[in-house]
Amino acid sequence: MYAMILLQSTAWLPEAASSVAPEVDSLFLFWALVSTLLFIGVVGAMTFFVVRYRRRRLDEMPEPVKEKKAIELAWIVVPTILVLIVFTWGFRVFIKMYTAPPDAYEILVHGYQWYWEFEYPNGVKTTNELHVPAGQPVKLRMTSVDVIHSFYVPAFRVKQDVLPDRYSSLWFEATKPGEYTVFCAEYCGTQHSGMLAKVIVHPREEFEQWLENAGVPEDMPLAELGAKLYRDKACFSCHSLDGSRLVGPTFKGLFGSTRTFEDGSTAVADENYLREAILQPGARVVQGYPNVMPASYASLSEREVAALIEFIKQQQ
């Protein structure tokens, strides 16, 4: 077991940063070791038989082979024992991984194309940044607004599908402060590979301070707040700032330009148009682009909408 733990955080495996990670790694490394020994044994035996019992003359007749009960019994009993060990070990780890402690801190997770939104019990919301305390169980109650996603944190050894119209859950206990990457492990559209987030693990006291001060300062300039929202709301996954074409129209040169819509009508992209495009994205769809922008931006405050408009106006 000690040798297996020493192999963690190497090229074999990512960093282990949760309470369940050592158990998952130990099971994986045990099965990898057994599989390697079986592979060597099978290939070695095959090579020996090829050399030892090869035909040496054209008229050579092989000696009759008599079965050996001990060998037949061994290749039935030994694999059965190995399978039972792995099943029992794996079932215990599975039960532990999917049974959250009753005192777990619960966070609501929404999966969107193509970003993650996290809502805390006190109403604070973050996008693509999950803040959690170290040394405390955290339960994620998750659902998708559009298609199937999958929440995967390699450092915690946890992964769970996130489905539309129902809740799924997982839990973990981060063991040390730091930043860890969240991947979507279920193909969910053209920007699937960019659906990344971070788990930021704080010491317990620091997490409480973050939770109290997570709101946006009222004195932040609108353009600066808009830039923050562009990052936090993952607008970059669909709208570029350099003119390159993504899922949605680029923000570069957008303000003041003439937009042509799917029904053939046109409009100038002024403040009113930008407001409508943010709050009612399906009202007028720009020609040549899919109608995939989620309606969740309708929950933005007036100040946040104004901030995004001011940020877009500066992208000339």
VOPAGU-2260 file (C-alpha; in pm, 1 decimal, decimal comma):
REM VOPAGU-2260
SITE   aa  ch    i         X         Y         Z
SITE  MET   A    0       0,0       0,0       0,0
SITE  TYR   A    1     282,6     244,7      86,3
SITE  ALA   A    2     444,7     181,5    -252,3
SITE  MET   A    3     113,9     258,1    -424,7
SITE  ILE   A    4      76,5     586,8    -239,3
SITE  LEU   A    5     429,5     686,8    -342,7
SITE  LEU   A    6     324,7     650,9    -707,6
SITE  GLN   A    7      54,8     918,7    -672,5
SITE  SER   A    8     107,6    1263,8    -825,2
SITE  THR   A    9     335,9    1120,6   -1094,3
SITE  ALA   A   10     299,4    1073,5   -1468,5
SITE  TRP   A   11      65,1     787,6   -1381,6
SITE  LEU   A   12    -193,3     999,6   -1203,6
SITE  PRO   A   13    -283,4    1365,0   -1145,3
SITE  GLU   A   14    -238,4    1526,4    -806,8
SITE  ALA   A   15    -449,7    1364,8    -534,3
SITE  ALA   A   16    -628,6    1641,4    -344,6
SITE  SER   A   17    -940,2    1487,0    -188,5
SITE  SER   A   18   -1011,7    1246,5      94,3
SITE  VAL   A   19   -1125,1     969,2    -141,0
SITE  ALA   A   20    -844,3    1007,0    -397,2
SITE  PRO   A   21    -590,2     778,8    -218,8
SITE  GLU   A   22    -846,1     496,3    -205,0
SITE  VAL   A   23    -936,0     531,5    -573,8
SITE  ASP   A   24    -567,2     542,4    -667,3
SITE  SER   A   25    -480,6     240,6    -455,3
SITE  LEU   A   26    -753,3      33,7    -622,7
SITE  PHE   A   27    -643,2     148,1    -968,0
SITE  LEU   A   28    -276,0      76,8    -900,7
SITE  PHE   A   29    -354,3    -263,8    -748,6
SITE  TRP   A   30    -545,2    -367,4   -1060,1
SITE  ALA   A   31    -276,2    -218,9   -1284,4
SITE  LEU   A   32     -11,3    -420,5   -1098,9
SITE  VAL   A   33    -214,3    -743,1   -1117,2
SITE  SER   A   34    -284,3    -686,9   -1487,0
SITE  THR   A   35      85,4    -627,6   -1554,1
SITE  LEU   A   36     185,4    -947,2   -1372,9
SITE  LEU   A   37     -80,1   -1145,9   -1559,5
SITE  PHE   A   38      34,3    -999,1   -1891,3
SITE  ILE   A   39     396,6   -1087,3   -1818,4
SITE  GLY   A   40     294,2   -1436,3   -1706,4
SITE  VAL   A   41      82,1   -1505,1   -2015,8
SITE  VAL   A   42     338,8   -1369,4   -2263,1
SITE  GLY   A   43     621,2   -1544,5   -2078,3
SITE  ALA   A   44     438,7   -1878,5   -2080,3
SITE  MET   A   45     349,6   -1837,6   -2446,3
SITE  THR   A   46     712,3   -1764,0   -2536,6
SITE  PHE   A   47     834,3   -2063,3   -2333,5
SITE  PHE   A   48     586,1   -2299,0   -2500,6
SITE  VAL   A   49     673,9   -2170,6   -2847,7
SITE  VAL   A   50    1044,0   -2239,0   -2786,5
SITE  ARG   A   51    1016,5   -2555,1   -2576,2
SITE  TYR   A   52     752,2   -2737,9   -2780,0
SITE  ARG   A   53     828,2   -2619,1   -3129,5
SITE  ARG   A   54     841,1   -2883,2   -3403,8
SITE  ARG   A   55    1203,0   -2976,3   -3479,1
SITE  ARG   A   56    1151,6   -3233,2   -3760,6
SITE  LEU   A   57     886,6   -3269,4   -4027,9
SITE  ASP   A   58     804,8   -3621,4   -3911,3
SITE  GLU   A   59     802,9   -3535,4   -3543,1
SITE  MET   A   60     488,9   -3641,6   -3355,9
SITE  PRO   A   61     407,9   -3453,4   -3035,6
SITE  GLU   A   62     363,1   -3646,6   -2715,2
SITE  PRO   A   63      10,2   -3677,3   -2584,9
SITE  VAL   A   64     -72,3   -3408,8   -2329,3
SITE  LYS   A   65    -236,2   -3514,0   -2006,1
SITE  GLU   A   66    -449,2   -3265,0   -1819,1
SITE  LYS   A   67    -338,8   -3157,7   -1472,0
SITE  LYS   A   68    -618,8   -3094,5   -1227,8
SITE  ALA   A   69    -403,3   -2862,6   -1015,1
SITE  ILE   A   70    -341,1   -2623,8   -1309,6
SITE  GLU   A   71    -706,4   -2626,2   -1416,3
SITE  LEU   A   72    -813,2   -2556,8   -1058,9
SITE  ALA   A   73    -559,9   -2273,1   -1026,1
SITE  TRP   A   74    -674,8   -2083,5   -1334,1
SITE  ILE   A   75   -1032,9   -2099,3   -1207,1
SITE  VAL   A   76    -972,3   -2020,5    -839,7
SITE  VAL   A   77    -705,9   -1749,6    -870,1
SITE  PRO   A   78    -900,8   -1523,7   -1115,4
SITE  THR   A   79   -1215,0   -1574,9    -907,4
SITE  ILE   A   80   -1033,8   -1459,4    -593,7
SITE  LEU   A   81    -890,8   -1157,4    -776,9
SITE  VAL   A   82   -1234,1   -1060,1    -913,5
SITE  LEU   A   83   -1390,4   -1090,1    -566,6
SITE  ILE   A   84   -1113,6    -876,5    -414,6
SITE  VAL   A   85   -1158,1    -603,4    -675,9
SITE  PHE   A   86   -1538,3    -618,4    -653,6
SITE  THR   A   87   -1542,5    -591,9    -272,8
SITE  TRP   A   88   -1278,5    -319,6    -268,5
SITE  GLY   A   89   -1441,7    -127,2    -553,2
SITE  PHE   A   90   -1791,9    -153,8    -403,8
SITE  ARG   A   91   -1671,2     -10,3     -72,9
SITE  VAL   A   92   -1503,3     282,2    -251,3
SITE  PHE   A   93   -1814,6     335,1    -467,6
SITE  ILE   A   94   -2044,2     351,8    -164,2
SITE  LYS   A   95   -1811,3     600,9       2,5
SITE  MET   A   96   -1784,5     816,6    -311,2
SITE  TYR   A   97   -2160,8     843,5    -364,1
SITE  THR   A   98   -2285,5     874,2      -5,8
SITE  ALA   A   99   -2238,9    1231,7     109,8
SITE  PRO   A  100   -2194,7    1295,6     484,0
SITE  PRO   A  101   -2505,2    1450,6     641,8
SITE  ASP   A  102   -2314,1    1766,9     738,5
SITE  ALA   A  103   -2184,5    1833,9     384,1
SITE  TYR   A  104   -2193,6    2196,3     264,1
SITE  GLU   A  105   -2434,8    2198,5     -32,7
SITE  ILE   A  106   -2383,0    2406,3    -348,3
SITE  LEU   A  107   -2619,8    2420,4    -646,4
SITE  VAL   A  108   -2456,8    2374,0    -988,8
SITE  HIS   A  109   -2606,7    2463,2   -1327,3
SITE  GLY   A  110   -2444,3    2341,5   -1646,8
SITE  TYR   A  111   -2484,6    2558,0   -1958,0
SITE  GLN   A  112   -2343,9    2555,0   -2308,1
SITE  TRP   A  113   -2061,9    2621,7   -2230,6
SITE  TYR   A  114   -1997,0    2722,9   -1871,6
SITE  TRP   A  115   -2068,3    2626,7   -1511,8
SITE  GLU   A  116   -2266,4    2838,9   -1264,8
SITE  PHE   A  117   -2241,4    2780,5    -889,1
SITE  GLU   A  118   -2497,4    2908,8    -635,9
SITE  TYR   A  119   -2423,0    2911,7    -261,7
SITE  PRO   A  120   -2676,0    2883,4      22,7
SITE  ASN   A  121   -2653,3    3259,2      94,2
SITE  GLY   A  122   -2744,3    3348,0    -267,5
SITE  VAL   A  123   -2395,0    3425,9    -396,8
SITE  LYS   A  124   -2343,9    3307,6    -756,3
SITE  THR   A  125   -2018,1    3251,0    -942,3
SITE  THR   A  126   -1940,0    3140,9   -1295,5
SITE  ASN   A  127   -1659,8    2894,1   -1373,4
SITE  GLU   A  128   -1515,3    2936,7   -1023,0
SITE  LEU   A  129   -1619,8    2697,7    -746,1
SITE  HIS   A  130   -1498,0    2818,6    -406,3
SITE  VAL   A  131   -1494,3    2558,0    -128,9
SITE  PRO   A  132   -1337,8    2519,9     217,5
SITE  ALA   A  133   -1057,0    2271,2     279,2
SITE  GLY   A  134   -1123,1    1987,0     519,5
SITE  GLN   A  135   -1503,2    2006,0     494,1
SITE  PRO   A  136   -1731,4    1776,9     289,2
SITE  VAL   A  137   -1897,3    1960,4      -0,9
SITE  LYS   A  138   -2202,0    1824,4    -185,1
SITE  LEU   A  139   -2285,6    1945,9    -534,6
SITE  ARG   A  140   -2651,2    1927,1    -642,1
SITE  MET   A  141   -2633,9    1957,4   -1019,3
SITE  THR   A  142   -2864,3    2001,8   -1316,4
SITE  SER   A  143   -2829,1    2109,1   -1678,9
SITE  VAL   A  144   -3022,2    2384,5   -1851,8
SITE  ASP   A  145   -2969,2    2249,5   -2204,1
SITE  VAL   A  146   -2784,4    1924,2   -2288,1
SITE  ILE   A  147   -2599,7    1651,1   -2099,2
SITE  HIS   A  148   -2273,9    1765,7   -1937,9
SITE  SER   A  149   -2039,3    1583,3   -1702,4
SITE  PHE   A  150   -1865,4    1742,9   -1402,5
SITE  TYR   A  151   -1514,5    1601,2   -1368,1
SITE  VAL   A  152   -1234,8    1703,6   -1129,0
SITE  PRO   A  153    -933,0    1476,3   -1188,8
SITE  ALA   A  154    -751,5    1589,8    -872,6
SITE  PHE   A  155   -1052,5    1486,1    -660,7
SITE  ARG   A  156   -1121,6    1162,8    -857,5
SITE  VAL   A  157   -1490,5    1254,0    -891,7
SITE  LYS   A  158   -1704,6    1261,6   -1205,6
SITE  GLN   A  159   -2081,7    1275,7   -1249,1
SITE  ASP   A  160   -2314,2    1334,6   -1544,4
SITE  VAL   A  161   -2523,4    1652,3   -1525,1
SITE  LEU   A  162   -2864,3    1599,4   -1687,0
SITE  PRO   A  163   -3146,3    1828,1   -1803,9
SITE  ASP   A  164   -3470,1    1832,2   -1600,7
SITE  ARG   A  165   -3335,8    1633,3   -1306,5
SITE  TYR   A  166   -3078,9    1653,1   -1027,6
SITE  SER   A  167   -2765,6    1447,1    -988,7
SITE  SER   A  168   -2509,4    1488,6    -713,7
SITE  LEU   A  169   -2155,6    1417,4    -604,8
SITE  TRP   A  170   -1948,0    1509,3    -302,1
SITE  PHE   A  171   -1584,9    1554,4    -213,3
SITE  GLU   A  172   -1366,4    1677,2      68,4
SITE  ALA   A  173   -1068,9    1878,3     -53,1
SITE  THR   A  174    -764,2    1807,3     160,0
SITE  LYS   A  175    -543,6    2107,5      79,7
SITE  PRO   A  176    -584,6    2464,8     -45,6
SITE  GLY   A  177    -509,9    2533,5    -410,6
SITE  GLU   A  178    -668,1    2559,4    -755,5
SITE  TYR   A  179    -788,2    2253,6    -947,2
SITE  THR   A  180    -935,3    2221,9   -1296,1
SITE  VAL   A  181   -1294,2    2119,4   -1372,1
SITE  PHE   A  182   -1360,7    1955,8   -1709,4
SITE  CYS   A  183   -1681,6    1871,8   -1889,6
SITE  ALA   A  184   -1636,9    1502,7   -1968,7
SITE  GLU   A  185   -1944,0    1464,8   -2192,9
SITE  TYR   A  186   -1941,2    1607,3   -2545,2
SITE  CYS   A  187   -2190,4    1894,1   -2537,0
SITE  GLY   A  188   -2136,6    2092,7   -2856,6
SITE  THR   A  189   -1882,9    2292,8   -3049,9
SITE  GLN   A  190   -1724,4    2463,4   -2745,6
SITE  HIS   A  191   -1715,0    2148,2   -2532,1
SITE  SER   A  192   -1336,2    2150,6   -2495,9
SITE  GLY   A  193   -1347,2    2508,0   -2365,9
SITE  MET   A  194   -1600,3    2433,2   -2091,6
SITE  LEU   A  195   -1345,7    2461,9   -1813,4
SITE  ALA   A  196   -1377,9    2586,8   -1457,9
SITE  LYS   A  197   -1167,0    2607,8   -1145,1
SITE  VAL   A  198   -1217,6    2471,6    -796,6
SITE  ILE   A  199   -1054,8    2718,4    -558,5
SITE  VAL   A  200    -997,6    2555,7    -219,6
SITE  HIS   A  201    -961,2    2802,5      69,9
SITE  PRO   A  202    -863,1    2745,8     431,5
SITE  ARG   A  203   -1182,6    2738,0     637,5
SITE  GLU   A  204   -1156,1    3093,5     776,2
SITE  GLU   A  205   -1057,3    3237,1     437,8
SITE  PHE   A  206   -1357,8    3071,6     273,8
SITE  GLU   A  207   -1595,7    3236,3     520,7
SITE  GLN   A  208   -1438,0    3574,3     444,5
SITE  TRP   A  209   -1468,1    3514,3      70,6
SITE  LEU   A  210   -1835,0    3420,9     108,8
SITE  GLU   A  211   -1907,6    3745,6     293,6
SITE  ASN   A  212   -1729,8    3964,0      36,1
SITE  ALA   A  213   -1819,9    3781,7    -286,3
SITE  GLY   A  214   -2044,5    4059,7    -417,0
SITE  VAL   A  215   -1929,3    4305,6    -683,3
SITE  PRO   A  216   -1822,1    4644,1    -536,4
SITE  GLU   A  217   -2077,3    4915,8    -617,0
SITE  ASP   A  218   -1805,0    5163,6    -711,9
SITE  MET   A  219   -1651,7    4943,0    -985,4
SITE  PRO   A  220   -1659,5    5129,2   -1321,3
SITE  LEU   A  221   -1914,3    4989,8   -1566,8
SITE  ALA   A  222   -1658,9    4897,1   -1834,5
SITE  GLU   A  223   -1444,3    4718,5   -1577,2
SITE  LEU   A  224   -1746,1    4534,7   -1439,7
SITE  GLY   A  225   -1843,4    4441,6   -1797,5
SITE  ALA   A  226   -1496,8    4294,4   -1858,0
SITE  LYS   A  227   -1532,2    4094,2   -1536,9
SITE  LEU   A  228   -1875,2    3966,3   -1642,4
SITE  TYR   A  229   -1737,4    3878,4   -1987,3
SITE  ARG   A  230   -1489,9    3648,4   -1811,5
SITE  ASP   A  231   -1709,9    3527,3   -1525,1
SITE  LYS   A  232   -2014,7    3452,1   -1741,1
SITE  ALA   A  233   -1796,1    3274,8   -1999,8
SITE  CYS   A  234   -1906,9    3507,8   -2280,7
SITE  PHE   A  235   -1565,0    3441,6   -2435,8
SITE  SER   A  236   -1670,4    3087,7   -2523,9
SITE  CYS   A  237   -1911,4    3223,2   -2789,4
SITE  HIS   A  238   -1809,4    3584,8   -2857,3
SITE  SER   A  239   -1453,1    3682,3   -2947,2
SITE  LEU   A  240   -1290,6    4022,3   -2900,6
SITE  ASP   A  241   -1054,5    4000,6   -3198,2
SITE  GLY   A  242   -1302,1    3956,2   -3483,4
SITE  SER   A  243   -1265,8    3579,1   -3511,9
SITE  ARG   A  244   -1584,7    3380,7   -3571,7
SITE  LEU   A  245   -1711,1    3162,0   -3287,5
SITE  VAL   A  246   -2058,0    3030,3   -3205,3
SITE  GLY   A  247   -2191,0    3385,5   -3173,0
SITE  PRO   A  248   -2099,7    3717,8   -3336,0
SITE  THR   A  249   -1773,6    3880,9   -3233,1
SITE  PHE   A  250   -1790,0    4183,8   -3002,3
SITE  LYS   A  251   -1524,6    4362,8   -3207,9
SITE  GLY   A  252   -1692,8    4642,3   -3400,6
SITE  LEU   A  253   -2037,1    4519,8   -3293,6
SITE  PHE   A  254   -2165,9    4847,7   -3148,5
SITE  GLY   A  255   -2300,6    5075,4   -3417,7
SITE  SER   A  256   -2287,0    4811,6   -3691,4
SITE  THR   A  257   -2587,0    4700,8   -3896,5
SITE  ARG   A  258   -2711,3    4352,3   -3812,1
SITE  THR   A  259   -2904,3    4130,8   -4054,4
SITE  PHE   A  260   -3140,2    3877,4   -3897,5
SITE  GLU   A  261   -3273,5    3538,0   -4003,5
SITE  ASP   A  262   -3603,6    3687,7   -4119,0
SITE  GLY   A  263   -3422,1    3931,7   -4349,2
SITE  SER   A  264   -3479,0    4240,1   -4134,9
SITE  THR   A  265   -3194,7    4466,5   -4021,7
SITE  ALA   A  266   -3118,7    4689,0   -3724,0
SITE  VAL   A  267   -2837,8    4905,4   -3594,9
SITE  ALA   A  268   -2661,8    4757,3   -3290,8
SITE  ASP   A  269   -2727,4    5042,6   -3048,5
SITE  GLU   A  270   -2777,5    5022,7   -2670,6
SITE  ASN   A  271   -3140,0    4908,1   -2704,1
SITE  TYR   A  272   -3047,8    4630,8   -2944,4
SITE  LEU   A  273   -2764,3    4510,5   -2718,6
SITE  ARG   A  274   -2997,8    4509,1   -2418,6
SITE  GLU   A  275   -3252,9    4299,0   -2608,8
SITE  ALA   A  276   -2981,7    4061,7   -2735,1
SITE  ILE   A  277   -2862,9    4000,0   -2377,1
SITE  LEU   A  278   -3202,3    3963,4   -2207,7
SITE  GLN   A  279   -3401,8    3809,1   -2497,5
SITE  PRO   A  280   -3142,3    3635,5   -2716,2
SITE  GLY   A  281   -3401,6    3451,8   -2924,3
SITE  ALA   A  282   -3603,2    3758,9   -3018,6
SITE  ARG   A  283   -3386,6    3844,3   -3321,0
SITE  VAL   A  284   -3125,7    3590,3   -3433,1
SITE  VAL   A  285   -2836,2    3719,9   -3641,0
SITE  GLN   A  286   -2819,9    3562,9   -3986,0
SITE  GLY   A  287   -2566,8    3281,0   -4010,5
SITE  TYR   A  288   -2556,7    3205,5   -3636,6
SITE  PRO   A  289   -2748,4    2941,6   -3437,8
SITE  ASN   A  290   -3003,0    3037,5   -3173,7
SITE  VAL   A  291   -2814,2    2875,4   -2884,3
SITE  MET   A  292   -2756,1    3159,8   -2638,8
SITE  PRO   A  293   -2913,3    3055,2   -2304,6
SITE  ALA   A  294   -3194,3    3262,7   -2158,1
SITE  SER   A  295   -3020,0    3262,7   -1817,4
SITE  TYR   A  296   -2876,3    3610,3   -1881,0
SITE  ALA   A  297   -3225,9    3747,1   -1821,7
SITE  SER   A  298   -3144,2    3719,5   -1450,4
SITE  LEU   A  299   -2871,1    3984,2   -1476,2
SITE  SER   A  300   -2929,3    4302,9   -1279,5
SITE  GLU   A  301   -2977,7    4637,1   -1454,5
SITE  ARG   A  302   -2627,8    4742,1   -1355,3
SITE  GLU   A  303   -2477,3    4423,1   -1493,5
SITE  VAL   A  304   -2659,5    4464,0   -1825,4
SITE  ALA   A  305   -2541,9    4825,1   -1846,9
SITE  ALA   A  306   -2187,0    4711,2   -1767,8
SITE  LEU   A  307   -2186,0    4452,7   -2046,2
SITE  ILE   A  308   -2320,2    4709,2   -2294,6
SITE  GLU   A  309   -2047,9    4955,6   -2194,8
SITE  PHE   A  310   -1783,5    4685,4   -2234,4
SITE  ILE   A  311   -1913,1    4591,3   -2582,0
SITE  LYS   A  312   -1916,8    4957,8   -2687,6
SITE  GLN   A  313   -1543,2    4974,8   -2618,1
SITE  GLN   A  314   -1459,1    4681,4   -2847,3
SITE  GLN   A  315   -1394,2    4881,0   -3165,7
